[in-house]
Amino acid sequence: MIRLVLFLIVLAAIAFGASWLADRPGEMLVVWQGWRIETTVPVALAALAAFSVALLIVWHLGALLLRSPRMIATFSRRRRREKGWAAVSRGLVAIGSGDLDAARRARAEALRYLPKEPLTQLLAAQSAQATGHQDDALRTFRTMLDTPDTRLLGLRGLHMEARRSGDIAAARMLAEEAANQSPALTWAADAVIEARCGEGDYAGAREVLEKQMAHRGIDKLQYRRRRAVLLAAEALALEQTDPPVARERAVEAVRLAPTLVPAAAVAGRLLGANGELRKATKIVETAYASTPHPELAQVAAHLRPGDAALDRLKRIRTLAAKAPDHAESLIALAHATIDANEFAEARALLQRLSAEPTQRVCLLMAELEASEHEDVGKAREWAARALRAPRDPAWIADGRVFDAWAPVSPVTGKLDAFVWAVPPGVSATPVLEHEAERVRLAIAAIREKEEARRELARAAELEKLAASEAVAEADAKRRMAETEAAAAELKTPEKPDAPPVIALPPLPDDPGPTGEPDPVAAAPVRKRMFGL
């Protein structure tokens, strides 16, 4: 709008000037070399303007003739660049669409017109990779290392080829070099951090993260999360060997990310073991309110080692109040009430989840039946039902289920890849296996009780049998004593050393029933006994 106003003002000034000169034509006389020219001022000005225009035209034509070779060369270069960029565009599109023949033709054309352009080299490397010519791709990437503008591109290409071929050492070396050259480079920093985490060098991984943050290669929120993950991983690694350092790392991780479950869990365990129960309870409850997790419930229950089951139940009640309607809270309470033998309350809690019981709920019902009623049949029935029940959440990274959390994915090496969610297409989870072990222990306890009762019954029978044998032995001793007493009475008082009197059976010649001896029957007996 301002330009239009200015243009109108200038146009009005020119019109006013022309009108003013037309009203005052005047006269001009020029005498030069015998020439005499008489004219008016407007005509003289018009002639001067025409002469100036002609002079400018001649000047530009001369300059054009002088610059024509350079202009032709520039035009030729521009045409070559246009053709080269068009070839690069066609080649990249062909690689993206999978047209390898078109990609090869575009690469050849781009190399002919733009041989030193970075995108041309990238096109050559990608087309070689797409067609399976890995040696050509490596050669192209190594060529990029010689130029500062393409050095990082070459390092990334060589890094990807090294990882694809399984050369982890070379991949890490290339990533380290790229990270040193450009600390803000995301792929290089991530690769170095993942490699150092894989080796357990969490302090070195934090150094790389600090450099990346200093060069503004990562936002503050992401930096805090990643640092918390690395600190939690280091705390878990040092939990058994160096508890003080592990406790310091865990507390810092919780400060950076209060809702990070592994950090809160390890901090709660270490603080509880150190006697800082109030601080440990606050950390665990804060994390549980955001993400109810069975590990947090387990940590809360065992904050103070050696507590009775009722004391653990009291802490679980306080923890469950942070998320009272969450299924994990009901399951944690059911665990604690079963351990405390509060079976009625446990059954009421599990009834709230009976509309669509998950595998863990089914196994808790099996444990309850085994613990409360010692009903192995119903316990096995609930355990069998767990096989068809919906799954429970578990730690998942890159589509795979793992027993425990880790800072990087074992599949891809990605940092902070684990999520707590229900795994699709998995028949069981590690948490389910833990619950199944509790059911097996409950059933085993029933069998132990039955075996103990059988042992008590057998012991009672053995005691009864021993008592009867003792009575029989006492009777035998009594009869033996009576026999000895009777034998002692038969001894002669005057001759105590005389042989005992042998009672002989009556002889046949003794008087029989009739009172008369039987000499015929008595003769052989006398002959055999007395030699008669």
C-alpha positions in Angstrom: 0.0 0.0 0.0 2.9 2.4 0.8 4.6 1.6 -2.4 1.4 2.4 -4.4 1.1 5.7 -2.6 4.7 6.6 -3.3 4.3 5.6 -7.0 1.2 7.8 -7.3 3.1 10.7 -5.7 6.0 10.4 -8.1 3.7 10.1 -11.0 1.8 13.2 -10.0 5.1 15.1 -9.6 6.2 14.1 -13.1 2.9 15.2 -14.5 3.1 18.4 -12.7 6.6 19.0 -14.0 5.7 18.2 -17.6 2.7 20.5 -17.3 4.8 23.3 -15.8 7.4 23.0 -18.7 4.6 22.9 -21.3 3.2 26.2 -20.0 6.7 27.7 -20.1 8.3 26.5 -23.3 11.2 29.0 -23.5 13.9 28.9 -26.2 17.3 27.3 -26.5 20.1 28.1 -28.9 23.1 25.9 -29.5 26.0 26.9 -31.7 28.8 24.4 -32.2 31.3 24.0 -35.1 29.2 26.0 -37.5 26.0 24.3 -36.4 23.2 26.4 -35.1 20.3 24.7 -33.3 17.3 26.5 -32.1 14.6 24.7 -30.1 12.4 24.9 -27.1 13.2 23.5 -23.6 10.7 20.6 -23.7 12.0 19.4 -27.1 15.6 19.7 -25.9 14.8 17.6 -22.8 13.0 15.0 -24.8 15.9 14.7 -27.2 18.3 14.4 -24.2 16.1 11.6 -22.8 16.0 9.8 -26.1 19.8 10.1 -26.4 20.3 8.7 -22.9 18.0 5.7 -23.6 19.9 4.9 -26.8 23.2 5.2 -25.0 22.0 2.8 -22.3 20.8 0.3 -24.9 24.2 0.4 -26.6 25.9 0.0 -23.3 23.9 -3.0 -22.3 24.3 -4.6 -25.7 28.1 -4.2 -25.4 28.2 -5.6 -21.9 26.0 -8.6 -23.0 28.5 -9.4 -25.8 31.3 -9.2 -23.4 29.6 -11.4 -20.8 28.1 -13.9 -23.2 30.8 -16.7 -22.8 30.4 -16.6 -19.1 26.7 -16.5 -19.3 26.7 -19.5 -21.6 28.9 -21.4 -19.2 26.7 -20.5 -16.3 23.6 -21.5 -18.2 25.2 -24.9 -19.0 26.2 -25.5 -15.4 22.7 -24.6 -14.3 21.2 -27.0 -16.8 23.5 -29.7 -15.6 22.6 -29.1 -12.0 18.9 -29.1 -12.8 19.3 -32.4 -14.6 21.4 -33.7 -11.7 18.9 -32.7 -9.0 16.1 -34.1 -11.1 18.0 -37.4 -11.3 18.7 -37.4 -7.5 15.0 -36.8 -6.9 14.0 -39.6 -9.2 16.5 -41.9 -7.7 15.4 -41.3 -4.1 11.8 -41.8 -5.0 12.7 -45.0 -6.9 14.5 -46.4 -3.8 11.6 -45.5 -1.6 9.1 -47.2 -4.0 11.4 -50.2 -4.5 12.1 -49.6 -8.3 15.7 -50.7 -8.3 16.2 -50.4 -12.1 15.0 -46.8 -12.1 17.2 -46.1 -9.0 20.3 -47.5 -10.9 19.6 -45.3 -13.9 19.0 -42.2 -11.8 22.2 -42.9 -9.9 24.3 -43.1 -13.1 22.7 -39.9 -14.4 23.3 -38.1 -11.0 26.9 -39.2 -10.9 27.4 -37.8 -14.5 25.9 -34.4 -13.7 26.6 -34.0 -9.9 29.4 -36.3 -9.0 30.5 -34.4 -5.8 27.2 -33.5 -4.3 26.4 -35.2 -0.9 23.0 -36.2 -2.0 24.4 -37.9 -5.1 26.7 -39.9 -2.9 23.9 -40.8 -0.6 21.8 -41.9 -3.6 24.7 -44.0 -4.8 25.1 -45.6 -1.4 21.4 -46.3 -0.9 21.0 -47.8 -4.3 24.0 -50.0 -3.7 22.4 -51.2 -0.4 19.1 -51.7 -2.1 20.6 -53.9 -4.8 22.7 -55.9 -2.4 26.1 -54.4 -3.4 27.4 -53.9 0.1 31.0 -53.4 -1.0 30.0 -50.5 -3.3 28.0 -49.0 -0.4 30.9 -49.2 2.0 33.2 -47.7 -0.6 30.9 -44.8 -1.1 30.5 -44.2 2.6 34.3 -44.2 3.0 34.6 -41.7 0.3 32.2 -39.4 2.2 34.7 -39.4 5.1 37.2 -37.3 3.1 34.8 -34.4 2.9 33.9 -32.4 6.0 30.3 -31.8 4.7 29.6 -35.5 4.3 31.8 -37.0 7.0 28.9 -37.4 9.5 26.8 -39.0 6.8 29.6 -41.4 6.0 30.0 -42.3 9.6 26.3 -43.0 10.0 26.3 -45.2 6.9 29.3 -47.2 8.0 27.8 -47.5 11.5 24.6 -49.0 10.1 26.5 -51.4 7.9 28.6 -52.5 10.9 25.5 -53.2 13.0 23.8 -55.0 10.1 26.9 -57.3 9.7 27.1 -57.8 13.5 30.4 -56.0 14.1 29.4 -54.4 17.4 32.9 -53.1 18.1 33.2 -51.3 14.8 29.7 -49.9 15.2 30.5 -48.5 18.6 33.8 -47.0 17.4 32.1 -45.2 14.6 29.3 -43.9 16.9 31.9 -42.7 19.4 33.7 -40.8 16.6 30.5 -39.2 15.4 29.5 -38.3 19.0 32.9 -36.7 19.6 32.6 -34.7 16.4 29.0 -33.6 17.0 27.7 -34.3 20.6 24.3 -33.1 19.7 23.9 -35.7 17.0 21.0 -37.9 18.2 21.8 -41.2 16.5 25.4 -41.1 17.6 24.7 -40.2 21.2 21.9 -42.8 21.5 24.2 -45.5 20.0 27.0 -44.7 22.4 24.6 -44.7 25.4 23.1 -48.0 24.4 26.5 -49.6 23.9 27.7 -48.5 27.3 24.6 -49.6 29.0 25.0 -53.0 27.4 28.4 -53.2 29.0 27.1 -52.0 32.4 29.0 -48.6 32.1 26.2 -46.5 33.3 28.5 -43.7 34.5 30.0 -43.4 31.0 26.5 -43.4 29.5 25.5 -40.5 31.7 28.6 -38.5 30.5 27.5 -38.8 26.9 24.0 -37.7 27.9 25.4 -34.7 29.7 27.3 -33.7 26.6 24.2 -34.1 24.5 22.2 -31.9 26.8 25.0 -29.3 26.9 24.9 -29.0 23.1 21.1 -28.8 23.1 20.7 -32.1 21.3 17.9 -33.2 23.6 15.1 -31.4 25.5 15.1 -31.0 29.2 12.1 -33.3 29.9 13.7 -36.1 27.8 17.0 -35.5 29.5 15.5 -35.9 33.0 13.8 -39.1 32.0 16.9 -40.7 30.5 19.1 -39.7 33.3 16.6 -41.2 35.8 16.6 -44.5 33.8 20.4 -44.7 33.8 20.6 -43.9 37.6 17.9 -46.6 38.3 19.9 -49.1 36.3 23.1 -48.3 38.1 21.3 -48.6 41.5 20.0 -52.0 40.6 23.4 -53.1 39.5 25.0 -51.9 42.8 22.1 -52.9 45.2 23.9 -56.0 46.5 27.6 -54.9 46.2 27.5 -51.3 47.2 24.2 -50.4 49.0 25.2 -46.8 50.0 26.1 -45.7 46.4 23.1 -47.6 45.1 20.8 -45.8 47.5 22.2 -42.4 46.4 21.7 -43.2 42.8 18.1 -44.5 43.4 17.1 -41.4 45.4 18.4 -39.1 42.6 16.5 -41.1 40.0 13.3 -40.8 42.0 13.9 -37.0 42.2 14.2 -36.8 38.5 11.3 -39.2 37.6 9.0 -39.9 40.7 6.8 -42.2 38.7 9.5 -44.5 37.3 8.6 -47.8 38.9 12.0 -49.5 39.0 13.6 -46.4 40.5 10.9 -46.2 43.2 11.2 -49.9 43.9 14.9 -50.0 44.4 14.9 -46.8 46.4 12.2 -48.2 48.7 14.1 -51.4 49.3 17.4 -49.6 50.0 15.9 -46.9 52.2 13.8 -49.5 54.1 16.9 -51.6 54.7 18.7 -48.5 56.0 15.9 -47.8 58.5 14.4 -44.7 56.6 10.9 -46.1 56.6 9.0 -42.8 56.3 11.0 -41.7 53.3 10.8 -45.1 51.6 7.0 -45.2 52.2 6.5 -41.8 50.6 8.5 -42.7 47.5 6.7 -46.0 47.0 3.3 -44.5 47.6 4.0 -41.6 45.1 5.0 -44.0 42.4 2.1 -46.4 43.2 -0.5 -43.6 42.9 0.7 -42.9 39.4 1.4 -46.5 38.3 0.0 -49.3 40.5 2.5 -52.1 40.2 2.9 -55.4 42.0 6.6 -54.8 42.6 5.8 -51.6 44.5 3.2 -53.5 46.6 5.8 -56.2 47.4 8.3 -53.5 48.4 5.8 -51.8 50.6 4.9 -55.1 52.3 8.5 -55.9 53.1 9.9 -52.5 53.9 10.8 -53.7 57.4 12.2 -57.3 57.4 10.8 -59.6 59.9 7.4 -58.0 60.2 4.4 -60.2 61.0 1.7 -60.7 58.4 -0.7 -58.4 60.1 1.9 -55.6 60.0 2.4 -56.1 56.3 -1.4 -56.1 55.8 -1.6 -52.7 57.5 1.0 -51.2 55.1 -0.7 -52.6 52.1 -4.0 -51.1 53.2 -2.3 -47.7 53.3 -0.7 -48.2 49.9 -4.0 -49.5 48.3 -5.7 -46.3 49.5 -3.7 -44.4 46.9 -5.6 -46.2 44.1 -8.5 -47.9 45.9 -10.4 -49.0 42.8 -7.5 -50.3 40.8 -7.3 -54.0 40.2 -3.7 -54.1 41.4 -4.7 -52.7 44.7 -7.4 -55.4 45.2 -4.9 -58.1 44.3 -2.2 -56.7 46.6 -4.8 -56.7 49.5 -5.9 -60.2 48.6 -2.3 -61.4 48.9 -1.8 -59.7 52.2 -5.0 -60.9 53.7 -4.3 -64.5 52.6 -0.9 -64.3 54.3 -2.5 -63.0 57.4 -5.2 -65.8 57.3 -8.0 -63.2 56.9 -9.7 -65.5 54.4 -13.2 -63.9 54.6 -11.8 -60.5 53.6 -9.7 -62.0 50.9 -12.7 -63.8 49.4 -14.7 -60.5 49.5 -11.8 -58.7 47.7 -11.5 -61.3 45.0 -15.3 -61.4 44.5 -15.0 -57.8 43.2 -12.8 -59.1 40.4 -14.8 -62.1 39.6 -16.7 -60.6 36.7 -13.7 -61.1 34.4 -11.0 -62.7 36.5 -7.5 -62.5 35.1 -4.9 -65.3 35.4 -3.6 -63.9 38.7 -7.0 -63.6 40.2 -7.8 -67.2 39.3 -4.6 -68.4 40.9 -5.3 -66.3 44.0 -8.7 -68.1 44.3 -6.9 -71.4 44.0 -4.5 -70.4 46.8 -7.4 -69.2 48.9 -9.3 -72.5 48.5 -6.1 -74.4 49.4 -5.3 -72.2 52.4 -8.8 -71.8 53.9 -10.5 -75.1 53.2 -7.6 -77.3 52.2 -9.7 -78.2 49.1 -7.1 -79.4 46.6 -9.9 -80.2 44.1 -11.2 -76.6 43.9 -7.6 -75.3 44.0 -6.8 -77.3 40.9 -10.0 -76.2 39.2 -9.2 -72.5 39.6 -5.6 -73.2 38.5 -6.9 -74.8 35.3 -9.2 -71.9 34.7 -6.3 -69.6 34.9 -4.9 -71.0 31.6 -8.0 -69.6 29.7 -8.3 -66.4 31.7 -7.3 -62.9 30.3 -3.6 -62.0 30.7 -2.1 -59.7 33.3 0.3 -56.8 32.6 4.0 -57.5 32.2 7.2 -55.8 31.2 7.3 -55.5 27.4 10.1 -54.3 25.1 9.9 -54.4 21.3 7.0 -56.9 21.4 8.6 -59.4 23.8 7.9 -60.2 27.4 10.7 -60.1 30.0 11.0 -61.2 33.6 12.3 -57.9 34.8 12.8 -54.3 33.8 16.1 -53.2 32.1 17.4 -49.8 31.0 17.8 -50.9 27.3 15.9 -53.4 25.2 17.7 -56.7 24.7 16.2 -56.9 21.2 17.2 -53.5 19.7 19.3 -51.9 22.4 16.9 -48.9 22.6 17.1 -46.9 25.8 13.9 -46.8 28.0 12.1 -49.2 25.8 10.2 -51.2 28.5 6.5 -50.5 29.2 4.1 -52.1 31.7 1.2 -53.4 29.7 -0.9 -56.4 28.8 1.2 -58.4 26.2 -0.8 -59.5 23.1 -0.6 -63.1 22.0 1.2 -64.5 25.1 -0.2 -67.4 27.1 1.6 -66.6 30.4 3.7 -64.0 32.0 6.4 -64.0 34.7 4.0 -62.6 37.2 1.7 -65.5 36.5 4.5 -68.0 37.1 5.1 -66.4 40.6 1.4 -66.7 41.5 1.4 -70.3 40.3 4.4 -71.0 42.6 2.3 -69.7 45.5 -0.5 -72.1 44.6 2.0 -75.0 44.4 3.3 -74.1 47.8 -0.2 -73.9 49.3 -1.1 -77.4 47.9 2.3 -78.7 49.1 1.4 -77.3 52.5 -1.8 -79.3 52.5 0.0 -82.4 51.6 2.5 -81.8 54.4 -0.3 -81.4 56.8 -1.9 -84.6 55.7 1.5 -86.4 55.9 2.0 -84.9 59.4 -1.4 -86.2 60.5 -0.6 -89.7 59.1 2.7 -89.6 60.9 0.9 -88.7 64.2 -1.6 -91.5 63.7 1.2 -94.0 63.0 3.1 -92.7 66.1 0.0 -93.2 68.2 -0.4 -96.8 66.9 3.2 -97.5 67.6 2.8 -96.1 71.1 -0.2 -98.3 71.7 1.6 -101.4 70.4 4.6 -100.6 72.5 2.3 -100.3 75.6 0.7 -103.6 74.8 4.1 -105.2 74.3 5.2 -103.8 77.7 2.2 -105.3 79.4 2.8 -108.7 77.8 6.5 -108.5 78.8 5.4 -107.6 82.3 3.1 -110.6 82.4 5.8 -112.9 81.1 8.2 -111.7 83.7 5.6 -112.2 86.4 4.9 -115.8 85.2 8.6 -116.5 85.1 9.0 -115.2 88.6 6.2 -117.4 89.8 7.8 -120.4 88.1 11.1 -119.7 89.7 9.4 -119.3 93.1 7.7 -122.7 92.6 11.0 -124.4 91.6 12.7 -122.9 94.7 10.0 -124.5 97.0 10.8 -128.0 95.5 14.4 -127.9 96.6 15.4 -130.0 99.8 16.2 -127.7 102.7 18.9 -130.0 104.2 20.8 -130.5 100.9 20.4 -127.4 98.9 23.0 -128.6 96.4 21.3 -131.9 95.7 20.1 -132.4 92.2 16.5 -131.6 91.7 14.0 -134.4 92.0 12.9 -135.5 88.6 9.3 -136.5 88.4 9.0 -139.6 86.4 5.9 -140.6 84.6 3.9 -143.5 86.2 5.1 -146.9 85.2 2.9 -149.4 83.5 3.2 -151.8 86.4 1.7 -149.3 88.8 -1.7 -150.2 89.9 -4.1 -149.5 87.2 -7.7 -148.8 87.5 -8.3 -152.2 88.9 -5.6 -151.8 91.5 -3.4 -154.7 89.9 -0.1 -154.1 88.2 0.4 -155.0 84.5 3.6 -157.1 84.4 3.6 -157.5 80.6 3.4 -153.8 79.9 5.9 -152.9 82.6 8.7 -155.3 81.6 10.0 -153.3 78.5 9.8 -150.1 80.4 11.9 -151.4 83.3 14.4 -152.9 80.9 14.8 -149.5 79.0 14.9 -147.3 82.1 16.7 -149.5 84.7 18.5 -152.1 82.5 16.3 -154.9 83.9 
